[in-house]
Amino acid sequence: MSHDAYATLRVSREDGIARVTLDNPPVNVLNVALMADLRHLLTALRDDDSVRVIVFDSADPEFFIAHVDMTLVDTPDAFDKLAAGLPDGVNVFQALGELLRHQPQVTIVKLAGVARGGGAEFVTAADMAFAAIGRAGIGQIEALMGIVPGGGGTQYLAARVGRNRALEAVLGADLYDAQTAERYGWVNRAVPAGELDGIVDRLARNIAALPEGVIAAAKRAIVPDDLAEGLLREHDAWADQFVRPAAERLIRGGLAQGAQTRDGERDLEGLLRGLTDMPPRWSRRIAAYSSTFDK
């Protein structure tokens, strides 16, 4: 596998482990390029028996995957090519999660930065995730944009943490630290930041060194739940909210206020909550920003 085969990923392999570093500046948004590269990589590895474990991390110490690219509000057809051939009722974001969730290799996320929205969904779709104390954060922020998670998040999260805590995460729309995420069951373990690499590396090497057939047997025995009906419900709920005026106003307002910039993303929850109580001068600025896309 070439290290230069992907625009947004750095890929290396050693002793049965593929190491995948996400590198999509400025904040690793899940845009068309990153999604296409991830789908290409996972598809290419599916039938590669020499790879037994896939470890994901980020080139950015602050952000794993920030969230889905919010400029989707201006280019809703941007993902059409990726949507070709998908089953009815399954959107491109769900398709990525399902590809990861059903990957034959063991998939592990090293979460040393923030993963919100679609980034949190990617983390939750992986087989395992380990989070760095004091550095990692995870949250489903979509409600603050007037929508709900639409990339499998409602289903994956409920399976991990239970319905009550899934509702808390989705409707509370807060960023959870590593220890809370561990306590809820959202990640496997919260570990000291300086030990994250060593802990995940040891686990990945131990798994990759197992006798032939053991990984496949374990993944066949501990099979992912069939979420087809739940994903359809989620897609319908997400699509219904996405076309409402409030969602467009909040997403455009977030972009105008600095979402998808490093400064804005550091407290994206606060930025988006502030849109509901915005001074008139900011309302006028957002209106002017929005009007540029209507011409």
One Martini backbone bead per residue (centre of mass of N, CA, C, O) as a GRO file, in nm:
protein
  295
    1MET     BB    1   0.094   0.037   0.025
    2SER     BB    2   0.078   0.361  -0.034
    3HIS     BB    3   0.151   0.663   0.120
    4ASP     BB    4   0.035   0.839  -0.154
    5ALA     BB    5  -0.276   0.741  -0.209
    6TYR     BB    6  -0.361   0.980  -0.006
    7ALA     BB    7  -0.466   1.304   0.078
    8THR     BB    8  -0.582   1.244   0.407
    9LEU     BB    9  -0.370   1.005   0.444
   10ARG     BB   10  -0.159   0.803   0.654
   11VAL     BB   11   0.006   0.498   0.549
   12SER     BB   12   0.094   0.205   0.734
   13ARG     BB   13   0.287  -0.111   0.767
   14GLU     BB   14   0.311  -0.371   1.036
   15ASP     BB   15   0.274  -0.674   1.151
   16GLY     BB   16  -0.052  -0.661   1.066
   17ILE     BB   17  -0.051  -0.337   1.074
   18ALA     BB   18  -0.257  -0.060   1.017
   19ARG     BB   19  -0.166   0.283   0.992
   20VAL     BB   20  -0.395   0.565   1.043
   21THR     BB   21  -0.359   0.906   0.948
   22LEU     BB   22  -0.525   1.191   0.992
   23ASP     BB   23  -0.497   1.461   0.720
   24ASN     BB   24  -0.726   1.751   0.730
   25PRO     BB   25  -0.696   2.048   0.700
   26PRO     BB   26  -0.739   2.223   0.989
   27VAL     BB   27  -0.971   1.996   1.148
   28ASN     BB   28  -1.078   1.735   1.023
   29VAL     BB   29  -1.301   1.726   0.828
   30LEU     BB   30  -1.584   1.553   0.694
   31ASN     BB   31  -1.529   1.526   0.378
   32VAL     BB   32  -1.509   1.412   0.069
   33ALA     BB   33  -1.209   1.335   0.079
   34LEU     BB   34  -1.205   1.175   0.347
   35MET     BB   35  -1.433   0.979   0.282
   36ALA     BB   36  -1.311   0.857   0.025
   37ASP     BB   37  -1.050   0.752   0.157
   38LEU     BB   38  -1.179   0.568   0.370
   39ARG     BB   39  -1.337   0.390   0.176
   40HIS     BB   40  -1.098   0.296   0.007
   41LEU     BB   41  -0.935   0.170   0.231
   42LEU     BB   42  -1.140  -0.034   0.348
   43THR     BB   43  -1.187  -0.181   0.082
   44ALA     BB   44  -0.887  -0.265   0.028
   45LEU     BB   45  -0.866  -0.432   0.314
   46ARG     BB   46  -1.079  -0.659   0.325
   47ASP     BB   47  -0.886  -0.876   0.138
   48ASP     BB   48  -0.637  -0.839   0.344
   49ASP     BB   49  -0.467  -1.085   0.520
   50SER     BB   50  -0.211  -0.913   0.627
   51VAL     BB   51  -0.439  -0.757   0.779
   52ARG     BB   52  -0.566  -0.738   1.129
   53VAL     BB   53  -0.510  -0.428   1.200
   54ILE     BB   54  -0.664  -0.100   1.264
   55VAL     BB   55  -0.514   0.220   1.322
   56PHE     BB   56  -0.641   0.529   1.448
   57ASP     BB   57  -0.534   0.867   1.388
   58SER     BB   58  -0.386   1.199   1.433
   59ALA     BB   59  -0.205   1.480   1.321
   60ASP     BB   60  -0.390   1.629   1.523
   61PRO     BB   61  -0.388   1.705   1.862
   62GLU     BB   62  -0.698   1.833   1.873
   63PHE     BB   63  -0.808   1.659   1.613
   64PHE     BB   64  -0.967   1.407   1.471
   65ILE     BB   65  -1.287   1.468   1.405
   66ALA     BB   66  -1.477   1.729   1.406
   67HIS     BB   67  -1.683   1.692   1.150
   68VAL     BB   68  -1.897   1.759   0.934
   69ASP     BB   69  -1.917   1.944   0.667
   70MET     BB   70  -2.092   2.249   0.680
   71THR     BB   71  -2.092   2.322   0.362
   72LEU     BB   72  -2.327   2.135   0.278
   73VAL     BB   73  -2.548   2.360   0.275
   74ASP     BB   74  -2.429   2.462  -0.019
   75THR     BB   75  -2.351   2.137  -0.118
   76PRO     BB   76  -2.568   1.880  -0.132
   77ASP     BB   77  -2.417   1.727  -0.396
   78ALA     BB   78  -2.121   1.643  -0.308
   79PHE     BB   79  -2.208   1.322  -0.229
   80ASP     BB   80  -2.330   1.173  -0.479
   81LYS     BB   81  -2.103   0.981  -0.568
   82LEU     BB   82  -2.101   0.822  -0.293
   83ALA     BB   83  -2.418   0.736  -0.322
   84ALA     BB   84  -2.373   0.540  -0.528
   85GLY     BB   85  -2.539   0.228  -0.467
   86LEU     BB   86  -2.705   0.274  -0.233
   87PRO     BB   87  -2.930   0.206  -0.028
   88ASP     BB   88  -3.222   0.274   0.064
   89GLY     BB   89  -3.195   0.500   0.342
   90VAL     BB   90  -2.880   0.528   0.296
   91ASN     BB   91  -2.628   0.719   0.373
   92VAL     BB   92  -2.300   0.813   0.346
   93PHE     BB   93  -2.244   0.813   0.654
   94GLN     BB   94  -2.356   0.535   0.720
   95ALA     BB   95  -2.179   0.375   0.520
   96LEU     BB   96  -1.915   0.427   0.667
   97GLY     BB   97  -1.990   0.301   0.939
   98GLU     BB   98  -2.059   0.017   0.824
   99LEU     BB   99  -1.787  -0.044   0.705
  100LEU     BB  100  -1.636  -0.030   0.975
  101ARG     BB  101  -1.817  -0.226   1.148
  102HIS     BB  102  -1.759  -0.472   0.911
  103GLN     BB  103  -1.476  -0.510   0.941
  104PRO     BB  104  -1.253  -0.776   0.953
  105GLN     BB  105  -1.088  -0.610   1.106
  106VAL     BB  106  -0.946  -0.461   1.368
  107THR     BB  107  -1.068  -0.157   1.516
  108ILE     BB  108  -0.874   0.136   1.626
  109VAL     BB  109  -0.893   0.419   1.841
  110LYS     BB  110  -0.696   0.715   1.886
  111LEU     BB  111  -0.798   0.950   2.131
  112ALA     BB  112  -0.637   1.287   2.144
  113GLY     BB  113  -0.896   1.445   2.069
  114VAL     BB  114  -1.156   1.569   1.886
  115ALA     BB  115  -1.502   1.430   1.855
  116ARG     BB  116  -1.761   1.524   1.640
  117GLY     BB  117  -2.024   1.391   1.528
  118GLY     BB  118  -1.894   1.225   1.271
  119GLY     BB  119  -1.650   1.161   1.452
  120ALA     BB  120  -1.802   1.009   1.674
  121GLU     BB  121  -1.921   0.795   1.486
  122PHE     BB  122  -1.654   0.670   1.404
  123VAL     BB  123  -1.563   0.584   1.683
  124THR     BB  124  -1.826   0.405   1.745
  125ALA     BB  125  -1.785   0.206   1.494
  126ALA     BB  126  -1.558   0.098   1.616
  127ASP     BB  127  -1.443  -0.154   1.805
  128MET     BB  128  -1.230   0.052   1.938
  129ALA     BB  129  -1.152   0.290   2.215
  130PHE     BB  130  -0.897   0.533   2.314
  131ALA     BB  131  -0.852   0.783   2.572
  132ALA     BB  132  -0.712   1.090   2.649
  133ILE     BB  133  -0.634   1.241   2.923
  134GLY     BB  134  -0.699   1.590   2.876
  135ARG     BB  135  -0.763   1.564   2.538
  136ALA     BB  136  -1.019   1.423   2.503
  137GLY     BB  137  -1.322   1.441   2.292
  138ILE     BB  138  -1.689   1.375   2.293
  139GLY     BB  139  -1.968   1.448   2.054
  140GLN     BB  140  -2.314   1.534   1.990
  141ILE     BB  141  -2.387   1.845   1.811
  142GLU     BB  142  -2.642   1.862   1.618
  143ALA     BB  143  -2.870   2.006   1.783
  144LEU     BB  144  -2.725   2.295   1.752
  145MET     BB  145  -2.812   2.271   1.424
  146GLY     BB  146  -3.114   2.137   1.403
  147ILE     BB  147  -3.032   1.835   1.435
  148VAL     BB  148  -2.932   1.498   1.387
  149PRO     BB  149  -2.788   1.226   1.382
  150GLY     BB  150  -2.681   1.069   1.039
  151GLY     BB  151  -2.420   0.836   1.087
  152GLY     BB  152  -2.528   0.623   1.327
  153GLY     BB  153  -2.519   0.749   1.618
  154THR     BB  154  -2.786   0.660   1.752
  155GLN     BB  155  -2.722   0.352   1.731
  156TYR     BB  156  -2.433   0.322   1.843
  157LEU     BB  157  -2.481   0.465   2.114
  158ALA     BB  158  -2.709   0.292   2.231
  159ALA     BB  159  -2.536   0.029   2.226
  160ARG     BB  160  -2.318   0.142   2.429
  161VAL     BB  161  -2.502   0.331   2.663
  162GLY     BB  162  -2.791   0.362   2.605
  163ARG     BB  163  -3.077   0.540   2.582
  164ASN     BB  164  -3.044   0.754   2.805
  165ARG     BB  165  -2.748   0.846   2.726
  166ALA     BB  166  -2.805   0.906   2.432
  167LEU     BB  167  -3.005   1.137   2.487
  168GLU     BB  168  -2.809   1.310   2.643
  169ALA     BB  169  -2.598   1.344   2.413
  170VAL     BB  170  -2.789   1.451   2.187
  171LEU     BB  171  -2.947   1.685   2.359
  172GLY     BB  172  -2.705   1.810   2.521
  173ALA     BB  173  -2.446   1.862   2.339
  174ASP     BB  174  -2.181   1.768   2.469
  175LEU     BB  175  -1.853   1.744   2.589
  176TYR     BB  176  -1.670   1.454   2.652
  177ASP     BB  177  -1.465   1.316   2.848
  178ALA     BB  178  -1.277   1.043   2.894
  179GLN     BB  179  -1.395   0.944   3.167
  180THR     BB  180  -1.694   0.963   3.092
  181ALA     BB  181  -1.684   0.786   2.841
  182GLU     BB  182  -1.598   0.536   2.999
  183ARG     BB  183  -1.834   0.522   3.204
  184TYR     BB  184  -2.052   0.497   2.965
  185GLY     BB  185  -1.906   0.323   2.711
  186TRP     BB  186  -1.790   0.484   2.460
  187VAL     BB  187  -1.520   0.382   2.567
  188ASN     BB  188  -1.299   0.166   2.685
  189ARG     BB  189  -1.060   0.383   2.767
  190ALA     BB  190  -0.896   0.585   3.001
  191VAL     BB  191  -0.577   0.740   2.944
  192PRO     BB  192  -0.287   0.845   2.966
  193ALA     BB  193  -0.144   1.028   2.726
  194GLY     BB  194   0.151   0.894   2.751
  195GLU     BB  195   0.007   0.584   2.713
  196LEU     BB  196  -0.157   0.544   2.452
  197ASP     BB  197   0.039   0.425   2.246
  198GLY     BB  198   0.130   0.175   2.412
  199ILE     BB  199  -0.144   0.042   2.461
  200VAL     BB  200  -0.234   0.014   2.163
  201ASP     BB  201   0.017  -0.128   2.052
  202ARG     BB  202   0.002  -0.380   2.225
  203LEU     BB  203  -0.278  -0.473   2.138
  204ALA     BB  204  -0.230  -0.485   1.832
  205ARG     BB  205   0.005  -0.692   1.845
  206ASN     BB  206  -0.147  -0.918   1.990
  207ILE     BB  207  -0.367  -0.956   1.778
  208ALA     BB  208  -0.183  -0.995   1.523
  209ALA     BB  209  -0.044  -1.267   1.672
  210LEU     BB  210  -0.260  -1.447   1.632
  211PRO     BB  211  -0.393  -1.708   1.532
  212GLU     BB  212  -0.529  -1.832   1.277
  213GLY     BB  213  -0.882  -1.729   1.282
  214VAL     BB  214  -0.950  -1.577   1.550
  215ILE     BB  215  -1.062  -1.309   1.456
  216ALA     BB  216  -1.287  -1.417   1.276
  217ALA     BB  217  -1.429  -1.578   1.499
  218ALA     BB  218  -1.490  -1.341   1.691
  219LYS     BB  219  -1.648  -1.165   1.479
  220ARG     BB  220  -1.861  -1.390   1.431
  221ALA     BB  221  -1.961  -1.410   1.732
  222ILE     BB  222  -1.932  -1.079   1.759
  223VAL     BB  223  -2.177  -0.943   1.615
  224PRO     BB  224  -2.317  -0.699   1.471
  225ASP     BB  225  -2.582  -0.534   1.471
  226ASP     BB  226  -2.891  -0.499   1.323
  227LEU     BB  227  -2.962  -0.155   1.187
  228ALA     BB  228  -3.155  -0.099   0.949
  229GLU     BB  229  -3.408   0.031   1.081
  230GLY     BB  230  -3.260   0.249   1.246
  231LEU     BB  231  -3.121   0.392   1.005
  232LEU     BB  232  -3.381   0.477   0.867
  233ARG     BB  233  -3.490   0.652   1.096
  234GLU     BB  234  -3.248   0.839   1.112
  235HIS     BB  235  -3.253   0.948   0.824
  236ASP     BB  236  -3.534   1.073   0.838
  237ALA     BB  237  -3.477   1.263   1.074
  238TRP     BB  238  -3.239   1.417   0.948
  239ALA     BB  239  -3.373   1.508   0.679
  240ASP     BB  240  -3.605   1.669   0.808
  241GLN     BB  241  -3.419   1.877   0.959
  242PHE     BB  242  -3.222   1.985   0.734
  243VAL     BB  243  -3.468   2.150   0.573
  244ARG     BB  244  -3.488   2.346   0.790
  245PRO     BB  245  -3.439   2.672   0.871
  246ALA     BB  246  -3.281   2.636   1.138
  247ALA     BB  247  -3.043   2.476   1.026
  248GLU     BB  248  -2.938   2.681   0.825
  249ARG     BB  249  -2.896   2.914   1.025
  250LEU     BB  250  -2.697   2.765   1.218
  251ILE     BB  251  -2.482   2.677   1.016
  252ARG     BB  252  -2.421   2.952   0.895
  253GLY     BB  253  -2.364   3.090   1.166
  254GLY     BB  254  -2.125   2.913   1.246
  255LEU     BB  255  -1.943   2.990   1.009
  256ALA     BB  256  -1.945   3.301   1.065
  257GLN     BB  257  -1.819   3.250   1.372
  258GLY     BB  258  -1.584   2.993   1.318
  259ALA     BB  259  -1.639   2.741   1.204
  260GLN     BB  260  -1.365   2.548   1.098
  261THR     BB  261  -1.182   2.675   1.300
  262ARG     BB  262  -0.968   2.656   1.550
  263ASP     BB  263  -1.102   2.856   1.742
  264GLY     BB  264  -1.403   2.769   1.706
  265GLU     BB  265  -1.358   2.453   1.781
  266ARG     BB  266  -1.282   2.469   2.088
  267ASP     BB  267  -1.602   2.602   2.126
  268LEU     BB  268  -1.861   2.499   1.962
  269GLU     BB  269  -2.088   2.490   2.163
  270GLY     BB  270  -2.078   2.791   2.243
  271LEU     BB  271  -2.113   2.908   1.964
  272LEU     BB  272  -2.396   2.781   1.903
  273ARG     BB  273  -2.548   2.876   2.155
  274GLY     BB  274  -2.508   3.187   2.082
  275LEU     BB  275  -2.717   3.202   1.841
  276THR     BB  276  -2.983   3.230   2.032
  277ASP     BB  277  -2.822   3.509   2.162
  278MET     BB  278  -2.796   3.749   1.938
  279PRO     BB  279  -2.687   4.022   1.835
  280PRO     BB  280  -2.779   4.226   1.581
  281ARG     BB  281  -2.501   4.248   1.435
  282TRP     BB  282  -2.479   3.936   1.391
  283SER     BB  283  -2.735   3.894   1.231
  284ARG     BB  284  -2.647   4.073   0.995
  285ARG     BB  285  -2.392   3.918   0.920
  286ILE     BB  286  -2.531   3.648   0.856
  287ALA     BB  287  -2.719   3.755   0.638
  288ALA     BB  288  -2.489   3.843   0.450
  289TYR     BB  289  -2.357   3.569   0.423
  290SER     BB  290  -2.605   3.413   0.314
  291SER     BB  291  -2.656   3.591   0.054
  292THR     BB  292  -2.404   3.490  -0.114
  293PHE     BB  293  -2.564   3.200  -0.178
  294ASP     BB  294  -2.822   3.341  -0.346
  295LYS     BB  295  -2.672   3.449  -0.626
   0.00000   0.00000   0.00000
